[in-house]
Amino acid sequence: MKATVAGVLPELLFWCSLPLYCQSGPPLGAPRSMRLCADGCSNLRWLNDHYAGVKDGQEFVSMTYDVIRWDADGIELRGKSANSVPGEVAVTAVFTGRIMPGGRQIVAANVVWQIGAERKSSSYQLIWDSDDSAPPSSVLGERPSEHASRPETVNSTPTTIGPGNLPSVMHFCGLNCGTLIWDGNNYTQQKNPDDHSNFTSTWTVIEFTRQSVILSRHDSWRPAHPEGWTDLFKGQISKDGNHIINLTNYDKASPTFLIGWGSALSLIPGSNEEQQTLRTQICASPRIRGAMQRVEDQAIHDLNGAVLAQFFGDAGSARILDSKDGTDGGRYTSQDPGSFVCRGLFLHQDLKIDTTDKADPAEQISAEAMKAIMSKYPTFVEWFKVKRTGFGAYRLTLLPSSLPLAKEYTGEFAYP
């Protein structure tokens, strides 16, 4: 039987109202939405058989992107100007790269531009959320509902910090510390801690608002990854507006990694040399001596600690006198990257020392008086492992000495 237009049209309109039938999805494994930063940044959405790109600050599609290849071994996108106007120079681009293990970003990213007769190449950043079933909030600029339940340290003002007023200088600190300088397009690291001649580190700003910061870091070389490495940091700007909080790297919490600017530059080291100076200052500070005393007060009641105290003829009390930086030769710190060692000098009894109200002995008594005390009373040294747990927050752990303790003794302190 021959179908008539009148009979087919209603059914056709019904089925075409379902995207599955009249609008195909992206290739297998490709997301529906992405964030592209090359010559400026754009939001990409899948539309029928290609990606449509809308540049930041615009409301129209400026380029379209056809997927030539998208698999585990590599990707290729071919972009071209949308709605070209006669007389305008046509722009085309070929984007290639590899999908990082675990997805969500392209590495070894290279784009070849053809702008009229001019041809040039550069790197680019392409990221997306792992959940392909819904538009990724970090790409589309939407604010996830869970932000409403985040700690009050997040500044609730959704003010965008645009390229014109991004911090000109930032410090970051993880296992290594460094300084980032804004060059008008990206942040670049000014010094390579490993002194590798071909090292470059580029940090691309994907988003930088009060409630959502996304930074893509690409290092051309790392000791364990000579082929290069890429990180993807996300977080929010702190209430005081000088550092990033709730920081994650590929959605894994990274509380010991710090990124800050402005007044936080004095609190976050800008190099490994500054980090060592800070550690020396921490080890010699009244703050850490207070934490050492609290931990020692717990440990002195440990069964083995009490035995050691009786061996020295002490009733089971100790008084902190001084503290300095130290080393364990890597015995414990090598198993806990980012940690360091401080040592505390204790008296084997709670001797009363005349100082100002609740003063720290190391800051209040003279070197001669300290020497006299040490010559008259028995002293001992305790070693502590210290590790940063957050912005200005540290954990102190008493290390085993001549006798192993029954359990681990730790304390928290803030510096400065």
DADAHU-V916678 format. One record per residue. PHI is phi in radians with two decimals (999 if undefined). PSI is psi as a letter, one per 40 degrees, with the letter a starting at -180 (none if undefined). OMEGA is omega as a letter, one per 20 degrees, with the letter a starting at -180 (none if undefined). Layout:
phi: [PHI | PHI]
psi: [PSI | PSI]
omega: [OMEGA | OMEGA]
//
This chain:
phi: [999 | -1.45 | -1.41 | -1.77 | -1.03 | -1.08 | -1.41 | -1.46 | -0.99 | -1.03 | -1.17 | -1.10 | -1.11 | -1.12 | -1.21 | -1.30 | -1.32 | -1.69 | -0.99 | -1.07 | -1.69 | -1.87 | -2.44 | -1.32 | -1.48 | -1.20 | -1.01 | -0.93 | 1.59 | -1.49 | -1.37 | -1.44 | -2.41 | -2.52 | -2.10 | -2.00 | -2.21 | -2.39 | -1.59 | 1.54 | -2.02 | -2.43 | -1.68 | -1.91 | -2.18 | -1.29 | -2.39 | 1.11 | -2.36 | -2.80 | -1.65 | -1.84 | -1.87 | -2.04 | -1.24 | -0.99 | 1.49 | -2.01 | -2.13 | -2.18 | -1.28 | -1.71 | -2.51 | -2.01 | -2.34 | -1.59 | -1.57 | -1.54 | -2.64 | -2.69 | -2.64 | -1.12 | -1.58 | 2.90 | -2.29 | -2.55 | -2.05 | -2.06 | -1.78 | -2.65 | -1.05 | -1.65 | 0.90 | -1.06 | -1.76 | -0.92 | 1.70 | -1.40 | -1.32 | -1.28 | -2.10 | -2.23 | -2.68 | -2.08 | -1.80 | -2.27 | 2.86 | -2.14 | -1.37 | -1.10 | -0.91 | 1.66 | 1.37 | 1.37 | -2.84 | -1.77 | -1.99 | 0.88 | -1.45 | -2.40 | -2.21 | -1.91 | -1.65 | -2.16 | -2.02 | 1.09 | -1.56 | -1.54 | -2.23 | -2.61 | -2.27 | -2.81 | -1.56 | -2.64 | -2.12 | -2.39 | -2.31 | -2.77 | -1.44 | -1.23 | -1.46 | -1.50 | -1.42 | -2.36 | -1.02 | -1.15 | -1.09 | -1.19 | -1.47 | -1.57 | 1.40 | -1.44 | -1.83 | -1.02 | -1.14 | -1.17 | -1.08 | -1.15 | -1.73 | -1.26 | -1.00 | -1.20 | -1.23 | -1.39 | -1.26 | -1.38 | -1.30 | -1.40 | -1.49 | -1.36 | -1.72 | -1.44 | -0.96 | -1.26 | -2.35 | -1.16 | -0.98 | -1.29 | -2.38 | -2.33 | -1.90 | -2.29 | -2.61 | -2.27 | -1.21 | -2.03 | -2.08 | -2.76 | -2.03 | -1.94 | -2.02 | -1.35 | -1.84 | 1.78 | -2.19 | -2.53 | -1.65 | -2.20 | -1.40 | -1.51 | -2.49 | -1.61 | -1.13 | -1.71 | 0.95 | -1.47 | -1.12 | -1.76 | -1.31 | -2.42 | -2.37 | -2.06 | -1.98 | -1.69 | -1.48 | -1.49 | -2.68 | -2.60 | -2.19 | -0.98 | -1.84 | -2.71 | -2.05 | -2.28 | -2.16 | -1.83 | -1.87 | -2.18 | -1.77 | -1.25 | -2.76 | -2.46 | -0.91 | -1.56 | -2.42 | -1.09 | -1.45 | 1.95 | -2.70 | -2.27 | -2.00 | -2.28 | -1.67 | -2.32 | 3.10 | -2.29 | -1.42 | -1.10 | -1.07 | -1.44 | 1.25 | -2.22 | -2.80 | -1.73 | -2.01 | 0.89 | -1.28 | -2.24 | -2.18 | 0.89 | 1.19 | -1.80 | -1.00 | -2.28 | -1.17 | -1.57 | -1.66 | -2.06 | -2.38 | -2.64 | -2.67 | 1.03 | -1.15 | -1.38 | -1.07 | -1.40 | -1.81 | -1.96 | -1.04 | -1.78 | -2.89 | -1.16 | -1.14 | -1.14 | -1.12 | -1.15 | -1.07 | -1.09 | -1.09 | -1.10 | -1.16 | -1.09 | -1.10 | -1.77 | -1.62 | -1.04 | -1.03 | -1.29 | -1.15 | -1.09 | -1.18 | -1.06 | -1.11 | -1.13 | -1.18 | -1.12 | -1.07 | -1.31 | -1.20 | -1.14 | -1.63 | -1.10 | -0.95 | -1.23 | -1.13 | -1.15 | -1.07 | -1.13 | -1.13 | -1.16 | -1.07 | -1.59 | 1.29 | -1.84 | -1.41 | 1.83 | -2.47 | -2.60 | -2.29 | -1.23 | -1.89 | -2.73 | -2.63 | -2.60 | -1.31 | -2.67 | -2.61 | -1.94 | 1.15 | 1.50 | -1.06 | -1.92 | -1.18 | -1.15 | -1.58 | -2.40 | -0.91 | 1.63 | -1.58 | -2.55 | -2.07 | -2.17 | -2.10 | -2.05 | -1.74 | -2.09 | -1.50 | -1.47 | -2.81 | -1.47 | -1.29 | -1.38 | -2.06 | -1.29 | -2.42 | -1.16 | -0.93 | 0.95 | -1.35 | -1.51 | -0.96 | -1.09 | -1.65 | -1.82 | -1.78 | -1.31 | -1.10 | -1.14 | -1.15 | -1.10 | -1.11 | -1.13 | -1.10 | -1.19 | -1.36 | -1.68 | -2.08 | -1.20 | -2.19 | -2.62 | -1.98 | -1.95 | -1.97 | -2.24 | -1.59 | -2.13 | -2.52 | -1.20 | -1.98 | 3.07 | -1.22 | 1.30 | -2.03 | -2.42 | -2.02 | -1.96 | -2.22 | -1.24 | -1.53 | -1.06 | -1.97 | -1.19 | -2.07 | -1.18 | -1.53 | -1.22 | -2.65 | -1.56 | -2.01 | -2.32 | -2.61 | -1.98 | -2.68 | -2.00 | -2.57 | -1.42]
psi: [h | h | i | i | d | d | d | d | d | d | d | d | d | d | d | e | e | h | d | d | d | e | h | i | i | i | i | h | e | i | i | d | i | i | h | h | h | c | g | i | i | i | h | h | i | h | h | c | e | i | h | h | h | h | i | h | e | i | e | i | h | d | i | i | h | h | h | d | h | g | a | d | e | i | i | h | i | h | i | i | h | i | f | h | h | h | d | i | h | i | h | i | i | h | h | i | a | i | h | i | h | e | a | e | i | h | i | f | h | h | h | h | i | h | g | b | e | h | h | i | i | i | i | i | h | h | i | i | i | d | h | e | e | i | h | h | d | d | d | e | e | i | h | i | d | e | d | d | e | i | i | e | e | h | h | e | h | f | h | h | h | i | d | d | f | i | h | d | h | i | i | i | h | b | d | i | i | i | h | h | h | h | e | d | d | i | h | i | h | d | h | h | d | e | f | h | d | e | h | i | h | h | h | h | h | d | i | g | i | d | e | h | h | h | h | h | h | h | h | e | i | i | d | e | g | e | e | i | i | h | i | h | h | i | a | i | h | i | d | e | f | e | i | h | i | f | h | i | h | f | e | h | h | g | d | e | h | i | h | i | i | b | e | e | d | e | d | h | i | e | i | d | d | d | d | d | d | d | d | d | d | d | d | e | i | d | d | d | d | d | d | d | d | d | d | d | d | d | d | e | e | i | d | d | d | d | d | d | d | d | d | e | f | i | e | f | i | i | h | h | d | i | i | i | i | a | i | e | e | e | d | d | d | d | e | g | h | e | i | i | h | i | i | h | h | i | i | f | i | g | h | h | h | h | i | i | h | f | i | h | d | d | e | d | i | i | d | d | d | d | d | d | d | d | d | d | i | h | i | i | h | i | h | h | h | h | h | h | e | a | h | e | h | i | h | h | h | h | i | i | b | d | h | i | i | d | i | h | h | i | i | i | i | i | h | none]
omega: [a | a | r | r | a | a | a | a | r | r | r | r | r | a | r | r | r | a | a | a | a | r | a | r | r | r | a | r | a | a | r | a | r | r | a | r | r | r | a | a | a | r | a | r | r | a | r | a | a | r | r | a | r | a | r | r | r | a | a | r | a | r | r | a | r | r | r | a | r | r | a | a | a | r | r | r | r | a | r | r | r | r | a | r | r | a | r | r | r | r | r | a | r | a | r | r | r | r | r | r | a | r | r | r | r | r | a | a | r | r | r | a | r | a | a | r | a | r | r | r | r | r | r | r | r | a | r | r | a | r | a | a | a | r | a | a | a | r | a | r | r | a | a | a | a | r | a | a | r | a | a | r | r | r | a | a | a | a | r | r | a | a | a | a | r | r | a | a | r | r | r | a | r | r | r | r | a | r | r | a | r | a | a | r | a | r | r | r | a | a | r | a | a | r | r | a | a | a | r | r | a | r | a | r | r | r | a | r | r | a | r | r | r | r | r | a | r | r | a | a | r | a | a | a | a | r | r | a | r | r | r | a | r | r | r | r | a | a | r | r | a | r | a | r | a | a | r | r | a | r | r | a | r | a | a | r | a | r | a | a | r | a | r | a | r | a | a | a | r | r | r | r | r | r | r | r | r | r | r | r | r | a | a | a | r | a | a | r | r | r | r | a | a | r | r | r | r | a | a | r | r | a | r | r | r | r | a | r | r | r | r | r | a | a | r | r | a | a | r | r | a | r | r | r | a | r | r | a | r | a | a | a | r | r | a | a | a | r | r | a | r | r | r | r | a | r | a | r | a | a | r | r | a | r | r | a | r | a | r | a | a | a | a | a | a | r | r | r | r | r | r | r | a | r | a | a | r | r | r | a | r | a | a | r | a | r | r | r | a | a | a | a | a | r | a | r | r | r | r | r | a | r | r | r | a | r | a | r | a | r | r | r | r | r | j | none]
//
